[in-house]
Amino acid sequence: MPRIAEESIQRVAETCDIVEVIGSYFPLKRAGTSYRAICPFHKEKTPSFHVNPQRQTFHCFGCGAGGNVFRFVMDYEHIDFPSAVRRLAQRAGVPIVEEAGGPEDDRRADLRKRLLGMHADAAAWFHHHLLKTPAAQVARDYLKSRGINGEIAKSWQLGFAPDSWDALLYFLKEKRYSTEEIAQSGLVSSREDESGESDGHFYARFRGRVMFPIYSDYGEVIGFSGRVLDAEAKTAKYVNSPETPLFIKGKVLYGLHKTKRALIEAGSAIVCEGQIDLISAYESGVQNVIAPQGTAFTPDQARLLRRFVESVTLCFDSDRAGQEAVTRSLPALLDCGMDVRVARLPAGEDPDSMIRKLGAGAFQTAIGGALNYFDHALERMAESGAMLDPAKITAAARKLGPFVAMISDPVLRESTARKICSRIGITEAAFSSHMKNAPASQSTPEASPEATVARPREMAEGVRMLARLSLASPDIRAWLKGQTTPPLRELGEGGDILEKIVFASQDIENPASRAVFTAQLNASEEATINTLDLDRLPENPMDLVRSGWVGLASHSLVAKREATKIRLREAGLGLEDQIRLQGLIAELSKQILDLQSCLSDG
């Protein structure tokens, strides 16, 4: 990927206030001169995540996560540093200057940029057809029947894909997109030859459908979902984009780019099955809504949603397929520590139809009456008469037990198990036998946020003092640069980090410049620097630095001299090596005496 110019990084760091940026992801509460929140990187009940507006840093005293605004976006969004800079730059309206990278990096970056442009162009093309072409009247009539007027269609950039095999291809080629780029976009399909390879003949994937652009949570069109308009058509009701360099179905939540602020404010999410359900709810004023790309949550989608909310209300259809989707969603949601509730709508209704018939108030009442999943499951059992059938009671215990085992809070887990046992009439001992094997949430290596957060490295106390004072003073850095014997990296544990601080090219006492500097470090080094206290500095820092450096340097040289003496006593050492080692011992002894005289002179 092309290298972002340092001046651009500096400008982004200066423009993006860390309190404002983090506060756009989840609520921060003022605590004296700083802000705090529940840490998004590990499970906790008491806030230990602090944001310092003066230093423009964050730090969690629980898990050790910390750094500047770039590090937060990298860890929270699971993206690399260049992507974090670009995202923050787009947010702040700061232009980015990029320098040339390697050929392969350049190729990937250029492809992504071209695919994003192609999807934006395709979305505009579909949207134009919906609003302007006679052939799209059937689509306009369908949307009108679902309560979606022109303003709503414009707000969500809904579109219509003409019933043509090649109209979109001609349009994209007129826009100067190459055949290779079009092939990788997911907007086209191709026939396969006998070997299973594409024969190179492409046709539009979406034809004769209402088009719903799928956005990243940052507002970029990355894919599409197309709904068929002919109820008698022998084809899938919905067709989604395939996985591409832009779009991975199991990692995207539809509508999140519009609804995340409402999700944060509500602290909970209403999960709808489809795009129209979500749009209808959002436009009626119920805006803390999202929809998975599919009928059940994946672990990636659950972790993405957990960034914004602590509880979810599943609003799936009440038929068998909808209830199976609820069950399939549970492992991923419970594994993230979320409270899962299930809403019950009137028979035959979905959020869209209910809102159009009865109004948003009735829908909100239904959401307000949503039961915790386990209460919901027990209620359905009672209604079906399953409570009177020993075989069905056994089946229920076998189904619910593993889910109860996934509840992270031990008090809630125990009380839930006790409630279930009381309702279905079995002993807690019998039920506990079904709690031993929690269902797999199909977690990926990224499943645990803690696993992605680098912890601070250990630093020798004297080295920590030098690093702390060096961060705050260019004079101290200048003085330490001149102390070359021994090298700073050899002063003790963390000496390599001290050396990077001292030889930093930026004026790192400025928070924005420090952000540029720490961006060049690895995550554990950045976390280590973030633990250095710059708020309470001593009155005589240079004196402390001189004496501290002399002590560390002397200890390092003495250790090196003793190690050399041990080597000198090794059996079979040649005369030439003996002379060399004796000379080294003499030189080290002289350096130690010089250091001690420097300290006494000072």
N, C-alpha and C positions, 0 to 999 in steps of 0.2 A: 504494500500500500504506500502511496506517496507520503513522504514525511511532511508533517505539518510544521510550518516555520515557527521558530521559537517566539517571534514577535506576536504571532497570532495566538499562541497559547497564553502568552502574557496578557494580551488584550482580553481574552475570554475570562481569565482568572480575575482580572480587575473588574470586569463587568458583572460577573455572576456572584451575588451574595449568597453564601452557603446557607444562611437561615431561610432565605426566600426559596432557594432550590429545594432543600430537604423538606421545607414546609409545604411544598407543592405535592409531595408524595404522601405524607401523613402528618397529622397534627403535632405541633411542638408547643410545649407550655413553658412560659418564662419561669426561670428559677434563679433569682438574683440577677447577675450580669450575663448568665448563659441561658440556654434552653435545654429542655430534656424531653424524652419520650421513651416508650417501650422500644427496646432494641429490635430492629427488623432482621438482625442476623442471627439471633438465637432466641430460644423460648425463655421468657421471664415474665414475672408478674409485677415486680417493682421496677420503675424506670431507672435504668443505669446508663442510658444513651444520652450523652451531652453534646451540645453544639456550642462552640465558643465563637461569637461574632467578631471579637477583637482579633483573634488569631486566625479566623476563617477555617477552623478545623472542627472535626467531630471525633468523639472517642467514647467507646463503651467500656465501662469499668467492669462489666461482667465477662464479655468474651474477648476483649482486647482489640476489637475492630476499631480502626481509626484512620484518619488521613484528611486530605483536603477535599474540595468539592469534586474534583475529577475522580478521586478514589471512591467517593460515595457512589457516584453514578456508575462507575465500573462494577463495584460489588453489588449494588442494588439491582442494576439492569442486566448483570452478567454479560457485559460487553467489554471490549478492549479499550485501551487508552485513546487511540485515534477516534474511535466511535464516540467515546464520551465527550471528547473535545468538540467534535462536530455537532453532537446533540445539544450541548450547552451553547455552542456558537449560534445554532439555529434558533434556540430559545431566546437568546439575548440580541439577535439581529447583528451579530458580529461577522464580518466577512473573513473567510479562511484563505490564507495563502499557503499553498502546498509546494513542496520541493520534490524532485524526482525520486522514486523508490526503485526497487528491483523490478525486472521485467514481469515476473509472475505476479508479484504484488500489484503492480500497475494494471495488469490484465484483469485480475479479480475485482479491483476497485472500479475500474472502468465498466466492467460488465454489470456490476451492481447498480452503478449510476445510470447506465443505459436502460436496465430493466425497470428501475424506478420511473424513469422518464417515459418508458413505453407503457407502463401501467397507468400513469397519469394521463397520457394521451388516449389510451383505450377507454378509461373511465369517462373522459370528456366526450369521446365519440359515442359511446353507449348512451350517455346522458342527452346529447344532442338528438339522437334518434328518438328517444322517449318523448322529448318535448316537441319536436318539430316534424317528424315524418308521419305520413298517413298510415303507413304499415304498423305503426306503434299504437294505433287507436285501441286495439285489443288489450295492450298492456296498460294504457291509461285507464281504460274502463275497469280492468281488474283492480288496479291500485285504488281507484275511486271507490270500488265496492268494499275495499278493506279500510276505508277512512283515510287514505293517504292522498292529500291534495297536492297541487303544484308546488306550494311553498315547502312542504315537507319533503317532496321528491328532490327539490333543489338542495335543501339542507343536508340530505344524506347522499346526494349525487346519485340517485337511482338512475337506472338506464334500461335500454332495450337492445337486445342483440338481434339484428335482422335475421330472418330465416334464410341465410345465404351461406354457402360453403366457403366463399372466398372474399367477400366484401371487406372483412376486417384485415385480411392479408394484404389486399391492395392498398388499404389505408396506411397500414404500418410501413409498407415498402415506400409509399409516397413520403412518409416521415423519415426516410433514410435509415431505417433499421435493417440490419443484415439478416439473411436467412438463418444464420447461426444464432443470433440474438433472439429472433422470433421463436426458433425451435426451443430455446431454453426458458421462454417466458411462461409456459403453461397456458397460453392463450390459444394454442393450436394443438391439434392431434395429428397423427400420421398413421398411414397403413404400415403393416409389417410384412416383410417378405417371409419366405419359408424358414429362414434361420432365426426369425424373431427380431431382426433388426429393422429399423425404420427404412422404408423405401424412398424417403426424401420427398414424398408427396404430402403436403400439409393441407389441412382444412380447419376451419374455425371450430373450436371446442364448444362454444356457446352459440346456439342458433334458436331463434324464436322464443327467447326467454326474457323475463324481467331480471335485470342485473343489479346485484347488491355488491358494491365495492367493499372489500375487506381491508381495513386499515390496520397498520401497526398502532400500538398505543401512543405512538408519537405523531400519528396523523398522516402517514405515508400509505398510499394504495399499494398493497403487496399481493393481492389476489382478488378473486371474484367468486360469488355464489350466484348461480342462475336458476330461477324457478320456471318450470314449464308452464305454459298458459293453456295448452290443450288438455283438458281433463281426460280425454280418451287416448292420448298419446301413449304408445307402448314404450315408454322410456322413463328414466329415473325422474322423480318429481323435482329433486334438486341435483345440480351438478356443481361441484366445487373445483377450484383450481387444484392441480396436482402439486406435490411438493416441488419447490423450485429453490434457487439460491435466495429468494426473498421470502418464501412462504412455507412454513411447516405447520400443518393443520393442528397438531396437538399442542402447539405452543401459543396459539392465538385465541383471544377472546373478542368476539364481535361486539363492537360498540364502545370498547374501553377508551378509545381516543376521545369520545364525547362525555362519557359517564364517570370517569375516574374522580373528578372533583366531588361529585355527588356521593360516590362510594365512600370517599374519605370522610365527608361530613356526616354521613349516616352511620358509618362504622359497620355496615352490613350490606349484603348484595342480594338482590332478587334475581334468580337465575331462570331465564326463559329458554324455551327450546329453540325458537326460530327468530329470524331477523325481523319479521313483521310484528311478532309479539313484542319484541324489544322496542321497536320504533313506536308502536302504538302506546306503550307504557310511558316511554320517554316524553313523547309529545303531549301526553295528557298530564304531565307534571310529576309522574313517578320516575325519577331519573337515576336512582341507584340500581340500575339494571345492567346485566351482561348476558351474553349467550355463548355457550361453547360451540366450537366448530364440530358439531356432532352431538349426539344425545347424551353423552356421559363425559365427566371430567377426566382429563388425564392428569398425572402428577405435575407436569409442567404448568398446565393451566391453573391447577390449584395453588401452586407456589406463586404464580404471577398474581392471582387474585388476593392471596394472603398478604401481599404487600400493602393492600389498601383497606382490607376489612378483617374483622375477627369472626363474623358469623355470616352464614348464607341461608337463604330461603329458596328451596328448590320448587319451581313452579312448572313442573312437567305435566303432561297429560295424565289423566286419571286412569287411562286404559292400561292394559298389561305391559305394553311396550314402554309407556312412561314410567311405570313403577319399576321395571327392570333397569331403566336408565338411572333412577334414583339409587338403586342398590349398587349399580356399577360405579356410581360417582362417590359413594361413601368412603372407600379406602383412601383415595387421594385426598379428600377433604379432611377426614379425621386425622390422617397422618400429618397434616399441616396444623393441627391443633384448633381447627375451626368448629364452632357450634353449628350443627346442621339442622335446619328445620324444613318441614314439608308443608306447603300450602295446599289446601283442597278447594278447588273451584267447583261450581255447579256442574252437574253431569253434562257432558257434551260441549263444555265451554273451554276456551283457551283465553289467555290474557287479552288478546286483541278483541275477540268476539264479546267477552264480558265487559270490557271497557266501552265498546260501541253500543251495547244493549243497555247496560246498567250504570255506566259512568265510572270514572276513575275512583270515586269514593267507595263504591262497592268493591272494586279490586283491592284498594288499600285495606278495607276491612277484612277481606279474605287473607291478605298477607299478614295483617296484625293478629289474626287468629291461628296462624301457622303453628303446628305442634313440633316439638323436638322430635327428631326422627324416630326414636324408640317409642315415644308416646303414640306417634302416628302409626307405627307398625302394630302396636298392641291394640289400638282402636280398630284398625282394619281386621285384625284377628277376631275381636269381639263381634264386629258386624257380620262377619262371614260365618260365625258359629264355630270357629276353629278352637275356641277355648274349651269346648265340650268333647273334643276328639283327641285322645291321648297321642295318636300318631302325629297329628298336626302340631300338638304342643311340643313334642320331641323335635319335629322339624324346625319349629320356630326357635327353640333353644339352640339348636345347631347352627341356625342362620345368624341369630343376634349375638351369640356369645363372642365370636371373633371380633365383631364390630365394637362391642363394649370394651374388649381388651385393648382397643386402639385409643381409648380416651386417655389423654396424658395426665389429667388431674386425678390423683388417687381418690380424693373424697368424692368427686363427681362420678368416677368409675364405680366405686363401691355402692353409692346411693342408687345409681342407675341399675346395677345388677340386682340390688335388693328390691327395687320397684318391679322389675321384670319378673323376678321369682314370685313376688306376692301376687302379681296379676295372673300369671299362668299356672300358679299352684305347684311349684316344684321347690326343692330345697336349694339353698345357696351352694351347698357342696356339689349337688348334681349339676347346677348351672356352670359352676367354675370349671368343670371338666371340659366345657365347650369354649372356654375363654383362652385356652392355652396357645392356640395357633391363630394369631391374627392374620387376616387375609393380606396378601401382598398388594402393595399399592403401585407395583410396577415402577418403583423408583429408579431413576437413573443415577449415575455417580454424582449428579448435581443436587440430589434430593435434599440433602441436609445443608442449610445455609451456612452452618458452622464450618462445613468442610471447605467452603470457598473463601473464608475469611482468614487472612494471614495474621498470625499472632506476633507481637513484638519480640525481637531477639533480646537475649540477655546482654547487658553491658556492665563491665567492671565499674565500680562506683566512681573511681577517679576519672575514668574515660567518660562516663556520663556527665560529670561536672564540666569537663572541658568541652564536650559536645554542646551542652546546654548554653554555656557562656559564648561559645563560638557562633551559635545561631543568632545571638543578640548583638554581636559587636564585630564590625569589619576590622577594627584595630587588633582585636584578639586573633582573628583569623590571619591577619597579616603577620603578626608576631609568630604564630605557630607554623606558618609556612616556612619561616627561616630556620626552624629547628629540625634538622635533617638526620640527627644521630641520637637515638635510633629513629627509623621511619615511624610516623604516627600509627600506622596499621599494626606495629609490633608493641604498642604500649599496653595492650591487654584486650580482653574480650570486648568486641564492638569497636576496636581501633580502626577497622576498615571503614565503618560508617563515619567516625570522626574525621578521617582523612578526606572523605567525600564532601563533608560539610566545609572543612577548611579550604579546600581547593575548588569550591563551587564558583562558577563564573558569574552567578547572579548576586545582587544585593539582597541576600536572603533574610535580612531582618524585616523586609517588607512582606506582608502576607501573600500578595499576589505573586511576587517574585519567588517566594518560598514554594508556592504551589507549582510553579514551573520547574523548580529544582527537584522537588520530591517526585514529580511525575517521571523523572528520569531514573528513579530508583525502583527496586522491586518492592512488592507489597509489604514484606516483613521489615525491610529497611524503613519504609515510609511509616509503618505502624510504630516502629521504635522511636523515630524522630518525633512522632506525635505525642509520645509519653513525656517528652522533655518539658519541664515546667519553666515557662518564660515570664510568668506573672510576678514572681517574687525573686528578683535578682539582687545579689549582694552589693554593698557599697564600694568594695574594693576588688572588682573582678580581675583586673590585671595581676595584682599580687597573688590572688588565689590561683590563677592560671599558671604563673611562673613556678610557684612552689609545687603545685599539683603536677605540672609537667616534669619537673626535676625528679620528684618522687617516683613517678611512673617510669621515666626513662632510666633512672638508676636501677630500679627493680628489674626492668627488662634486660639491661646490660649485665647485671649480676647473674641473672638466670642464664644468659647466653654464655658468660664466662665459665660458670660451673658446668654447663653442658659440654663446653670445649675441654675442660680439664678431664671430664669422664672419658671423652673420646681419646685424649692423649694417653690414658692408661690402658687402652685396648691392646691386647696381645697381637703381635705380628705387624705392628705399624712400622712402615718404612721410615728411614732417616729423613727423607725430604718432607714427608707428611708431619713428622714430629717437629721439625724446624718451623713449618708453616703454622701449625697449631700453637706452638709456643709464642710465635710472633703475634698471633691473633689474641692470645691471652694477655700479652703485654699491652697491646693496643686497647683492649677492652678495659683493662685496669686503669690506663691513662684517661680514657673517656669518663670512667666513673669518678676519678679524682677531679677532673675538670668540672663535672656536674656539681659535685659537692662544694667546690670552691665558688661556683656561680651562685649557689644557694646562700653560702655564707656572705658573699659580697653583696647579694641583694638584701 
